[in-house]
Amino acid sequence: MNSGGQVVCFAEAYNTGIYGSRFNGGTWAASNWSTYGGLAGSVTTNASCTTPSAGELVCGVISIDSAFYGDSYNGSGWSGWIKVGGPGVGIPSCAALGTGQAVCIVMGVNNKLTSVVGP
């Protein structure tokens, strides 16, 4: 998370949800990892996440309705999935812009790329 050695990992679960866990830094021990928590929603692929600034995250996914959704974490909580556009296929690609914002790119069903900048 670009802050004090913290790292966040996400995975698509068997129930089509996205779950994440945070390594708090320090010694590499199970006690320094948070319990996996669900981000709600149902997806077709894994999330792509990036850190636009220290302690913040932006994630993008393709939901089961084939639309592209985004969610952001501000250091204290998640904003909730917002439908950004669609339809899309595959795993989106999100990257920090160095301005406190992120860009996410998704492949459309017409083989054309679409991008969005936020939050």
Secondary structure, 3 states (H helix, E strand, C coil): CCCCCCEEEEEECCCCCEEEEEECCCCCCHHHECCCEECCCCECCCCEEECCCCCCEEEEEEECCCCEEEEEECCCCECCCEEEECCEEEEEEEEECCCCCEEEEEEECCCCEEEEEEC
